[in-house]
Amino acid sequence: MLVVTKLFPNALEPAFSPFNRHQFAALGRLCHVEVLALLPWFPGVGLLSGISRAGRTTRVPASELIDGLPVSHPRVLYIPRVGHALAGPLYAASLLPRVLARRDRFDVILGSFAYPDGFAAVVLGRAARVPTVIKVHGTDINVLAGLRAIRPNLRWALSHAAAVVATSKPLAQAAVAAGALPSRTTVIMNGLDTGAFRPRDRDECRRDLGFPDDKKWILYVGNLKRPKGILDLLEALTVLASARSDLRLMVVGDGEQERECKALVRERRLPVEFIGPRPHDQVPQWMGACDVLALPSWAEGTPNVVLEAIASDRRVVASNVGGIPDIVTCADIGELVAPRDPPGLAAALARALDAPYVAGRVSSCAAFGSWDDSASKLHAVLARVVGERGRNER
């Protein structure tokens, strides 16, 4: 299998897109997997190395071995701000010589992220005469499908893929509405590291992390970006902190709104600790140390951080968007709120923090499996489309 995606870690960003890293590593135990982990590029991008992710990626090596997978980092042409409609064709043109030169090495192409990655993967698959599967994640369907400049290319790619894989039922339905064929669309939930994400002693985790206190912890893990709801969470915390003094918000991650978030915290004197980005293998301890996970995103697919919290026996307060309702299915797990509603978020967090903790109650609701389980289901889809291609050729 050849993977075409920009959602994959690299030497500079080892914690980026852990869901793809874990699933494809598990898939590599079932078949041969090579990854083209794309890096958007445009002339002069290196001049932005100090202020943007695109600039920093110029220092990423051309190839590396990650979790046993051979990973290449080809630069693909992208025009910032105005290049949405052209991104798919430009990605495909940038990769075409490389893919055609190695087309005898693979039986199927997987484009992970519908556009521009999935579009480019379908074009490359047709040129190399191999089937293509598109894996959709959330933003690529829930947000990009609404952009007029992208919609025709996205519809073409989804309708010409041999199969489309979605991480939740609502996302699969949205993919079909965007152009995927129902008969070729399959739901395969992400997995998680069930050995790492498990119930842990809260006080022990806090001591190990250097925060031995008895306050109520709210944990946020993710990018500090406006659509992720981090500023909504700070507004909700402002409401909560005005009425109680037993709170602490732990923020694990960084992003474009980090400076704005820190300024707001200083101005309002909010009880927030900015931990910064952490390797994925350190996240289980932060999960174990918290009382509740907050994810107030405006749009989502099936966020792994929610699966990880549930497996860690921690309650969740999250937005009622994307595939989250497929995961937070009962009051024992937590509560869903409307996105962009800080007062509603504050009220739900207060209820979750004050609910009595019963060991094992949340984790017993986990209805999902390991990364090996997820990879096995994805492998079955890949094997099916390869088999269909062989029958069609005969």
N, C-alpha and C positions, 0 to 999 in steps of 0.2 A: 504494500500500500504506500502511495505517495500522499503526504499531507501537505496542503497548501493553506497557510493561515498566518495572520499577524498576531494571533493570540497564542503566544508561546514564550516561555522564559528564555533568557540569554545570560551571558556572563555578567552583564551589568545589572540585570533585573531578574535575579534567580527566583523571586517570589511572584513574578508576573504570570497571570492565568494558570494557577495551579491545577484547576480542573482538567485542562487539556493535558498538562504534563502527566498527571496521574493516570488518566484514562488511556492515553496513547502509550505510556510505559507498560501498562497492563496489557494493552493490545499487542505490544511487541513481544509478549510471551506466547502469543497465539499465531502470529504471522510476522513477516519481515516488514518493518515500518521505517520509512525515511521521511524526514520532516523538512519542508522548505518554510522556515520561520521568517516571514517577510518583514522587511524594514522599509517603510516609505521613505523616498529620497527625492530631492530636487536640487538643482544647482545652487550652491552656496549654503546648503543646510548645515555644514560644519561650523559656520559662523555663529550658529545659534546654540552651540554646545553648552553654554552656561545658563540658558534660559528656557530651553524646551526639550521635551523627550526626543523629538526627531533629531535635534542636534546632538544629544548625548549618544544616540545609537550609532553614530559614525565610529565610535570606539569599540563596537561589538565585533568580535572576530568573525571571519568569513565562515568558519565551521567549528563545531565542537561536538562532544559526546555528552548527552544529558540523559541520565537514568538508563544508559545502555542504548539509546537511540542516536543514530547519526543525524545531526541537525546542521543544515546549511542556513545561512542568513543572507539571501540575495537581496540586493537593493532594488526596489521597484519604483518606477517613476510615479510621482503624485504631485498635483498642483494644489497647493493649500488654498482653502477658502472657496475657490471657484471650481474645484475639480471633481465634484461629486459624480456627475454624469460620465465623465471621462475616466474615472478611477478604475472601473472594471476593465475596459479595453486597454488602458495603460499597464495595469498589472499583468494582463495576459501577454501583451507584446513584450514586456520586460522579461517574462519567464519562458516564452516560447522556445528560444534556442536551447536553453538548458533542459527543458522537459523533452523536447524531441530527441536530443542527444542521448537521453537515458530511457527512452520509452520501452525498451525491451526489459527493463528492470522491474516493472511493476504491472499489476493486473487491474488496479482500480485507483482512482484519485478521490481523496476526501477533501472538500473545501470547507473549512471550519470558520464560520461567520458568513452569512448569506451574501453580503455585498460589501466590498468588491471581491473578497476572497473567493466566495462560492461562484460568482459569475466568471471570474478568471479560470477557476478550476473546470467549469463546464466547457469553456472555449478550448482549454488545453486538452481536456479529455477527448473532445471531438477531433482535434488535430492529431492526437496520438492514437486514436481509435481504441480507447478504453472507456469503460463506464465511469460516471462520476456520482458521488454521493455528497450532498450538502448537509452539514450540521448547523442548525440555527440555535442561537443563544438567548435572544431577548431583544436587545436594542436594535439588532439588524432587522428584525421583523416589526417590533412594536413601535419603533421610531422611524427608521429609515424608509420603511414601506410607505409612510405618509408623505415623503418628499417627492414632489412631482418630477424633478429631474432624474430621480433614481428609479421610480416605479416601473417604467417599461423594461429596463435592463434586469431588474430584480425578478419581475414576472417571467421574463424569458428564461432566466437561469433556473428558477424553481420548477418551471414546467418541463424543462429539458433534462433535469437531473434524473438519473436512474432510480434514486431514492432520496428522500428528505428525512432527516432525523431531528426530532425536537426533544427538549428536556422536560416538557410538561404537556398536558392535554390542552390548556388554553393557548400555549405557544404553537402547538401543532395546528389548532384551528385557525390561528392567525396566519400561519404559513400557507394553509390552503386558501384562505381569503386573498392572500397576496399572489397566488399563482401555482402553488404546489398541487399535484394531483392527489386526491384523497387515497387512492389505492396504493400510492407509493410513499405515503407519509407514515412514519412510525414514531412512537414515544419511547424514548430510552432515558430514564432518569440518570443523573450523575450519581456516582458512588461517593464513598469517603473512606478514609483510613480508619477502620473500626478499631484498630489497635491503639491508635493515638487519641482519637476522639471517643472518650469513654467517661463515665462519672468519676470525678476526682474530689478529694477533700478540699473544700474551699479555703479553709484557714492555712492549710499546708501550702497550697498554690500561692497564696498571698505572701507568705513568709519567704518562699523561694524567689518570688519576683521583687521582694524588697518593699512591699506595702502591707505590713502586718497591722491592719486595722479592722474594725467591726462595722464600718459604714456599709451602706447599700451601694453596690456597684452596678452601674449601667455600662455595658461594653458596646463600642462601635468598632467594627473591623471593616475597612474598605477605603476606597479613594475619597479624598476630601474634595468632592465636586458637588456643585449645586444640585444637579439632578439626583444625586444619591441621598439628598435630604439632610445633609450634615448641618446646614444652617437652620433648617426646621427643628432639628434635634436640639440645637443650642437655644432656640426660642422656647421650646418646651421645657428645657432645663431651667431657664429663667423663671418660668411659672412655678416649677417644682421647688426651686431653691428659695423662693420667697416665702414658702410655707413650711419648709423643713430643713434641718441642718445635718441630716445623716446621709447625704448623697455624695457620690463621686462618679464622674463620667470618665472612663478610660477610652482614649481614642488611639487605635492602632492603625496606622496608615499615613499617607501623605497625599498631596495633590494640589491642584491649581487654586483651591480656595483656602489653603492652609494659613496664609498670612491674614486673610480676612477673618477666619475663625479665631485665630489667636488674639487679634485686636479686639474682637467682640468679647472674648473671655476676660481680657484685661479690663476692658471698659466696665463690664458688669460684675467683675469679681466672682466669676462662676467657678465651682469646684471641678475643674477639668484638668486631667493630665494628658498631654500629648506625648504618646509613647514613640511615635514615628513608625515607619515600616519595619516589620519583623519577618524573618524567614518563616515559611509555612509550618515548619516543625516546632516552632515556639508558640504558635497560636493555641494549641490545646491547653497549655497552662493558663493562658489568659481567659480562655473559656471556663476553665475550672475555677478561676478566682472570682468570676462575676456572679451577680444574682440574676441579671436579665440581659439579653442581647437586644439591641435596638437596630432596626434596619428600615428607616423611613424613606425609601427610594420612591421616585416618581414613576419609574418603570423598571421592570426586572424580567429575567427569564426564570430559571430555577436556581436561586443563589445558593451556592454550596455552604456559605457561612451559616445559613439557617439550618441546613441538615446537620452541620457540625455542632451547633448549639444544642439541638435536640438530642443528638447522640451523647453529648456531654452532660445531659440531664439539667439543662438550663432553659428557663422560660424565654419566650420570644415575643417581642412586640414589633410588628412589621406592617408595611403598607399592604393594602388589599389590591395588589397588582400582579400581573404576569402569572407565573406558576406558584407563587407563594401560597395561595389558598389550597393548592394541592398538597401542601406540606403541613401547614398549620391548620389541622382539620378538627381540633377540639379544644375546649377551654383549658384542659390540662396542659397543653403545649404552650398556649399563650393567647394573644389577642391580635386581631387585624384592625387597622384604622385606615381612614381615607388618606391618600397622599396630600401633602401641602396643607396639613391641618395641625399646627403646633398645639393648640389647646386640647384637641382630641388626643393627640399623641401624649401630652402631659398626663391627662387623666388615665389613659391606658397604662402608662408606665407606673403611675402611682399604685394602681390596682395590682399590677404584676409584682412590684416590690413588696407590697404588704401582704400578698398571699402567702400562707404558711408553706414552707418547703417540706415536701414529702419525698424522701430519697427514692429514686427509681420511677417516679410517676411520669415524668416527661420522657425519659429515655425509653420507657416501655412502649411509647407510641411511635417509635421509629419504624416506619414501614419501607425502608430502603436498605440496600445492601452495600457491599464493598466495591472498590474499583474493579476488581476482577469480575464481579457479577455484571457491572455496567459494560465492561469491555467485551465480555462474552456475548452479550446481546448485540453490541455494535458489530462484532465479528460475524455474527449470523447474517446481519443485513448485507455486509460486504460480500460474504460468500454467496449469498443469494443472487446479487446483481452480477457477480462474475459468472456464476453458473448460467444465468439467463442470457448473458452475452454469448457464451459458448454455444448454447442451444440455437440461438438466433443465427450465428455464423454457420452452423451445420445445416 
